[in-house]
Amino acid sequence: MTAKGQTKTKQAKTAKGKVAKKAEVKDKQAKTKAQKKRFEVDFYRDWCKGCGICSAFCPEEVLAMNEKGEPEISKPERCIGCAWCEIRCPDFAVRVKEKKEEEVCEA
């Protein structure tokens, strides 16, 4: 390969590397924004029959059943907003909503 061909190859690799780094930075920024989102889970206690489906489907183990057989929010900071508990609840007793920025206090 000639010196001219080697230079072009190096330039192409450098350009690909820059594009990859930009994409990586954008991914990190998107993850950071997603991490800043906070969610809260509300229960309509009168509607809940205590079946435990909401806690069984929670991938982050935010919900747990207490000794009375009622669901409770054991780890609210871990909620990712997937709403599996809300979707699976047969009694429509669970609601997941995103907290507004004013409600989120970062200490």
C-alpha positions as CSV (number, residue, x, y, z in Angstrom):
1,M,0.0,0.0,0.0
2,T,1.3,3.5,-0.8
3,A,1.8,6.2,1.7
4,K,-1.2,8.0,0.2
5,G,-3.4,4.9,0.7
6,Q,-2.3,4.5,4.3
7,T,-3.1,8.2,5.1
8,K,-6.7,7.8,3.7
9,T,-7.2,4.6,5.7
10,K,-6.0,6.3,8.9
11,Q,-8.3,9.3,8.2
12,A,-11.3,6.9,7.7
13,K,-10.6,5.1,10.9
14,T,-10.3,8.4,12.8
15,A,-13.6,9.6,11.3
16,K,-15.3,6.4,12.3
17,G,-13.9,6.7,15.8
18,K,-15.2,10.3,16.2
19,V,-18.6,9.2,15.1
20,A,-18.6,6.3,17.5
21,K,-17.5,8.6,20.4
22,K,-20.3,11.1,19.5
23,A,-22.9,8.3,19.5
24,E,-21.5,7.1,22.9
25,V,-21.8,10.6,24.4
26,K,-25.4,10.9,23.1
27,D,-26.2,7.5,24.7
28,K,-24.8,8.6,28.0
29,Q,-26.8,11.8,27.9
30,A,-30.0,9.9,27.1
31,K,-29.4,7.5,30.0
32,T,-28.7,10.4,32.3
33,K,-32.0,12.0,31.3
34,A,-33.8,8.7,31.8
35,Q,-32.2,8.3,35.2
36,K,-33.5,11.7,36.3
37,K,-37.1,10.7,35.7
38,R,-38.8,9.7,38.9
39,F,-42.1,7.9,39.2
40,E,-44.5,7.3,41.9
41,V,-47.0,4.5,42.5
42,D,-50.4,5.2,43.9
43,F,-53.0,2.6,45.2
44,Y,-56.7,2.9,45.4
45,R,-57.0,0.9,48.6
46,D,-60.7,0.5,48.4
47,W,-60.4,-1.2,45.0
48,C,-57.5,-3.5,45.9
49,K,-58.3,-7.1,46.9
50,G,-54.6,-7.9,47.8
51,C,-54.0,-10.5,45.1
52,G,-50.3,-9.7,44.9
53,I,-50.1,-9.6,41.1
54,C,-48.6,-6.0,41.2
55,S,-45.7,-7.0,43.4
56,A,-45.1,-10.3,41.5
57,F,-44.7,-8.4,38.2
58,C,-42.5,-5.5,39.5
59,P,-39.1,-6.0,37.9
60,E,-37.4,-3.7,40.4
61,E,-39.1,-5.0,43.5
62,V,-40.6,-1.6,44.3
63,L,-43.8,-3.2,45.6
64,A,-44.1,-5.8,48.3
65,M,-46.9,-7.4,50.2
66,N,-47.1,-6.6,53.9
67,E,-48.1,-8.9,56.8
68,K,-51.8,-7.9,56.3
69,G,-51.6,-9.1,52.6
70,E,-51.8,-5.6,51.2
71,P,-49.4,-4.2,48.7
72,E,-47.0,-1.5,49.8
73,I,-44.3,0.6,48.2
74,S,-41.1,-0.7,49.8
75,K,-38.5,0.9,47.5
76,P,-40.0,3.9,45.7
77,E,-36.7,5.2,44.5
78,R,-36.2,2.1,42.3
79,C,-39.3,2.6,40.2
80,I,-38.5,2.9,36.5
81,G,-42.0,3.6,35.4
82,C,-42.6,0.4,33.4
83,A,-46.2,0.3,34.7
84,W,-46.3,-3.5,34.8
85,C,-48.1,-3.3,38.1
86,E,-50.7,-0.9,36.6
87,I,-51.2,-3.0,33.5
88,R,-51.5,-6.3,35.3
89,C,-53.8,-5.2,38.2
90,P,-57.2,-6.9,37.7
91,D,-58.9,-4.3,39.9
92,F,-57.4,-1.1,38.4
93,A,-56.2,-0.3,41.8
94,V,-52.6,0.8,40.9
95,R,-51.5,3.9,39.1
96,V,-48.0,4.9,38.0
97,K,-47.2,8.4,37.1
98,E,-44.1,10.4,36.4
99,K,-43.2,13.0,39.0
100,K,-42.9,16.6,37.8
101,E,-39.5,18.2,38.2
102,E,-40.7,20.4,41.0
103,E,-41.7,17.3,43.0
104,V,-38.3,15.7,42.6
105,C,-35.9,16.9,45.2
106,E,-32.3,15.8,44.7
107,A,-30.4,15.8,47.9
